[in-house]
Amino acid sequence: MIAAKAMADELEGLNDAERLLVKASIDDIAADTPMSEVAAVRIKKLMPKVLTTGGEVLRKLIVDVASDTAAKVLKGN
């Protein structure tokens, strides 16, 4: 989770509020709670703004720490 949050700080295309939202959503994605799916949808909506190498790295890091429920949302399953 630390690496994913650090990568969020390195991405171009996000404003400060969006970076904070991504970082806050990472915690929700990692846990299997009712907020997991909401956080995954938030991240998925922001990813087109960072379709760079860094964005792909962030997506991979997030999917790696995601709960099963959130991972399904992020992968589109």
N, C-alpha and C positions, 0 to 999 in steps of 0.2 A: 504494500500500500504506500509505503514511503516513496518508492521509486515512481509510482504512478502520479503521486502528488507533485513530486519534483519535476516530472516531465510536463505536467500541466503548466508549470511556471515558464517553461521553455518554448511553448507553442506560440506561433504567430497566428493572428486571425481572431483571437479572443480578447475581449476587453477585460478589465479587472474584475467586474462583477461576474462575468462568465467563468473566469478562472476560479474564483471562489466557489461558484456553483459546482463546477467539475470536482474540485477538491472535496467539498462537503458530500457530494454524491458518491464518491469513492467509498467512504465509510459505510453508507447505506447499501451499496452494491455488494460489499464483502460479507455483510451479515444477511441471513435469511429472515427478513422481516417484511411486513406489509409495505414498507417503503422501498424495498429492493427493486421492484418493478418500476415504481415511479422514478427512482434515481436512474435506472437503466434507460428509460425513455428520455429523460433529460439529456443524458450523455449522448444517446443516439441522435437526438435532434441537433446537438452542437457539433458533432463530428464532421459534418460536411464543411464547416468553417475552417477546419484544420486538416484538410486532405493533403498532407505533406508527409514526408518520412516520419517526422515527429508525431504526427497524428496517428499514423499506423502503429508506431511503437506504443503510444498511449493506449490505443484500443487493445493491443495485445496484452499490455500490463494489466489493464482493467479486467479483461476477460479471464486472465490467469487468477485473479483474486476474487472474482465474482462468485456469488452463490449460484447454485444450479439454476434457480429461477431467473436471476438477473442475466446469467450467461445466455440463456435461451432467448431472452428479449434482445440482447445485444447482437446475437448471431442471426436474429431474424427467424428463429424456429418457434 
